[in-house]
């Protein structure tokens, strides 16, 4: 019998009115409850993961004699046909398809007949959905890792090419000390590098197979869960406890925490660029492709891409709060509350999939105004260098800090830049000042003095670039 010739009438599992759990009930479900209970509108995106898990389960059943070789072939061919319908946009959802598992099994029954009813032997939607989610996240997470590496790569190239550009460094949004523009960029690159490491770690922890746990108590047919896990690429093997296997959603909470923290890092970078692109700073200019205008004011060029990145962080954070509140009061094993785990996970992945690419594009296409950055450097930003000058003359730092502060106050009182104080003025504050103090008033020299690891000197920045390039090269394999 061909797939095309097998029809709905061959199996009760294929009728829209039938449910995977319907045998115990005699009354009809309230249509409102049908809608309230259904998750197919959002979990259908796991169709490939669901079929992948089912195909592996078919092989596992075959190994213990639950299926003949011919039955396995029919089931696998049928599952491939169902997947092809999804991939080609030909799968038709029907009333009663409350979730992706029901929909796929219903369609399988339509294609191959009563044999489809053997697919679910010893399996529950509890272990099935937990497996689907982990399979789906593994693929989605790999894509997000690729976006993170690409983002860091864009920053590394930009930081390398603009390493000579100096700018003010800020604390409390007040000018503090001169730094390299590249050093500023790499500050964010290192945060995203840490985000990539965290994502790799959580994907590794999530790479555990719940399949074969059944509804909660385990599989009664001797299924080889270790082989089943290996077939599905779960490197950590099967979950060690069936009760935990069907209910563990720590990987979702971890994913949402990761997404929240990564979004926070992206948001902070977006905020910096929003400030630096304002007319009051004028350090950077976004490309037109990532800006919008005003419906009223013709002169406006708004950094909407960056503002949306900043704004979307709140929604991702809300997803983390949502899953933690869902989990905190649940009794052990599976509860239907866990249906609320998928939408926050999907939304977080979708949001980060977009924001990571938008930030990379903004960085790659923006232009900088090195002249405005340099013009924003003022002599008072070298007050720390003035204190350090005296430290090199063997004066204790705590004393030099007060001396430099007195020099700043003297310059402010006279209404002149700090660098215009005369040698006599400075010697009036401390006798250790001499003619070479004029070397302090050099922004490049100040930056180059910060040559220790992680500093803003050229050599320190080049060291950071080399470290990140090594990581990018190793993570691309």
C-alpha positions, 0 to 999 in steps of 0.5 A: 500500500502506498502512502497516498492510498492510506486514509483517515478512516484507517485509524482513530488517531487521525480523526480531528475529533480524536485526542491522544488522551481521549479514551477516558472521557465521554463528554465533549470538550468545551470549544473555549477550553479547546482553544485555551488548551491548545499550543499548536499556534506556537509549538508548530515551529518545533515540527522538525524537532518533533519528527526527528525525535519520533524517527529516533524513537522508531529505531529504539522500538525496533531494537527491542522488537516492538516494531518489525523492519517493515513497520520501521520503514513504513513509519520512517517513510511516513514521518519523512512525508509529514516533514516534507509537507511542513517544509514545503508549506503543505501541511494542513492543520485541522480541528483537534490538532491541539499541539505539534505532537497530535498534529504530526501523529494525526497526519501520519495516521492519515498517510500510513494507517493504523500502524501510526498508533504504534509510534507512541508506545511507551512514550508520553507527550511529557518526555516528547515535548521536553525532547523537542524543546531541547532539540529545537534550542540546540539548533537555535542556540548554534545560530545565535552563537554564530551571530555573537561571533560575527558581532565580535568579529565586526568590532575587532575589525573596526577597532583594529582599523581605528586604533589611532582614534582618541576620545574621552572616557567617561564615568558618571557621564562626566569626562574622566580620562582619555582612551582609545576609541578601539578600547571603548569598542573592545569593552563591549566586545569582551562582554559579548565574548562572555555572552558567547561562553555562557551560551555555549555552557548552557547549551552543553548543560541542556544537551540531555535526552528526556526521551524514554522517561514516559509520562513520569515513571520511565519506559516499560519496554526496555528502550535503550535510552543511552543509544536513543540519546546518542542517536539524537546527538545528546552528548550528555546522555539520557536524563538520570531521573525520569521524574526530573526528565519530564519536568526540568525546565532549568535550560529554559530559565538559563536561556532566558537569563542568558538572553536577558543579560545579553540584551542588557549588554546590547542595550548598554552599547545602544545607549552609548551610541545613542548618546554619542550620536546626539548633536551634543556629542557628535562622535558617531553617525548611524547609517541611514539604513538604521535610522528613521526620520520624524513625521513632523520635523524634517531635520530629524535623524533618529537612532530608532534601531538602537532605541528598539534594541534598548526597548526590547530588552524589557520584554526579554527580561519579562520572559525570564520573570515569567518562567521563574514565576511559573516554575517556583510553585509547581509540584514535582514532575509534569504540570500543564503550567509548563505549556507556558515555557515555550513562548518566552523561549521562542520570543527571546530567541527571535528577539536576540536573532534580530538584535544581534544582527542589527547591532553588528550592522550598525557598527559595520556601517556607522561613521565616526567623527575622530575630530570631534572626539579629539576636540572633546579632550580637555586638559582637566582630563589629565589631572590624574596624569599630573598626580602620577607625575609627582608619584614618579618623583617619589611623592605618595599618591594620596598627597599627589591626589590632593596637590593635583586637585588644588591645581584644578581648583586654581585653574578654575578660579583663574578661568584657564585650562589646567595646562596653562598653569605656569611652572611657578604656579605648580611649584607653589603647590609642590617643589617637585614640579620641574620643566618636564611637567609640560610632557604631562599635557599630551593626550597620546602620552597619557593613553600610552602610559596605560600599557598594562594588560587590559589598558588603553595603550596601543600595545594593550589594545593590540593584545586584546585584538590578538586574544579575540582573533584567537578566540574567533579562529578557534570557535569557527571550527 
